[in-house]
């Protein structure tokens, strides 16, 4: 069975809602990283103590989720619908093929390793 890696960037305040939605459809694990980045919004300016500063990187959450290929579309749709605010900076989702996966404890491979 083929396996997919889904990488998604979302707004930090959406993390818990997205996590709940994903566990609700059967996702059994994910990796979460706090990151900074920019996309279309390419940063913004903020006033701090009366001076204007450019904020070039915006806080984001990166999710990395490995699932059986048969679940990938549902996971993408769930992230998209749950993380969406309709405002700039909602994030991106990438889907990649995984060549192999191994569970360290048991040696199980691919979908069995998930």
C-alpha positions in Angstrom: 0.0 0.0 0.0 1.3 3.4 -0.9 1.9 6.1 1.7 1.7 9.9 1.4 3.3 12.7 3.4 1.1 15.7 3.9 2.9 18.9 4.9 0.6 21.8 5.9 1.2 25.3 7.2 -1.6 26.8 9.2 -2.2 29.7 11.5 -1.2 28.9 15.1 -4.7 29.5 16.6 -6.1 26.9 14.3 -3.9 24.0 15.5 -6.3 22.5 18.1 -9.3 22.7 15.8 -7.4 21.0 13.0 -6.0 18.3 15.3 -9.4 17.5 16.6 -10.8 17.3 13.0 -8.0 15.0 11.9 -8.3 12.6 14.8 -12.0 12.6 14.1 -11.4 11.2 10.6 -8.9 8.6 11.9 -5.5 10.2 11.7 -3.5 8.5 14.4 -0.4 10.8 14.6 1.2 13.9 13.3 4.3 16.0 13.9 3.9 19.6 14.8 6.5 22.3 14.5 6.4 26.0 15.3 7.9 27.9 12.3 8.1 31.3 10.8 7.6 32.1 7.2 6.0 34.3 4.6 4.0 33.8 1.4 1.7 36.1 -0.4 1.5 38.5 2.5 5.3 38.8 2.5 5.4 40.2 6.0 3.8 43.4 7.4 4.7 46.4 9.5 4.1 46.9 13.2 4.4 49.9 15.5 6.5 49.2 18.6 7.3 52.1 21.0 6.4 54.6 18.4 8.7 53.2 15.6 7.5 51.2 12.7 9.2 47.9 12.1 9.0 45.4 9.2 7.9 42.0 10.3 9.3 39.8 7.5 8.3 36.4 9.0 5.0 35.4 10.3 4.5 32.7 13.0 3.0 29.5 11.6 2.5 25.9 12.5 3.8 23.1 10.3 2.0 19.8 10.4 3.6 16.7 8.9 1.2 13.8 8.6 1.9 10.4 7.0 -1.2 8.4 5.9 -2.1 5.7 3.5 -2.7 7.1 0.0 -6.4 6.2 0.2 -6.8 8.7 3.1 -4.7 11.6 1.6 -7.6 13.4 -0.2 -9.8 13.3 2.9 -6.9 14.6 5.1 -6.2 17.5 2.7 -9.9 18.4 2.6 -10.2 18.3 6.4 -7.2 20.5 6.9 -8.4 22.9 4.2 -11.9 23.3 5.5 -10.9 23.5 9.2 -7.9 25.8 8.9 -9.5 28.3 6.4 -10.4 31.7 7.8 -10.7 33.4 4.4 -8.0 35.8 5.2 -4.5 36.1 3.8 -2.0 33.8 5.4 -4.3 30.8 5.9 -1.4 28.5 4.7 -0.5 25.9 2.2 -0.8 22.1 1.9 1.7 19.9 0.0 1.3 16.1 -0.7 4.4 14.0 -1.4 4.9 10.3 -2.1 6.8 8.5 0.7 9.3 6.0 -0.6 9.3 4.0 2.6 8.3 4.1 6.3 9.6 2.0 9.2 8.3 1.8 12.8 11.5 1.7 14.8 10.1 -0.4 17.7 8.8 -3.3 15.6 10.4 -3.0 12.2 7.0 -2.8 10.5 7.1 -1.0 7.2 5.0 1.3 5.0 1.3 1.5 6.0 1.8 -1.0 8.8 4.4 1.4 10.3 1.8 4.2 10.7 
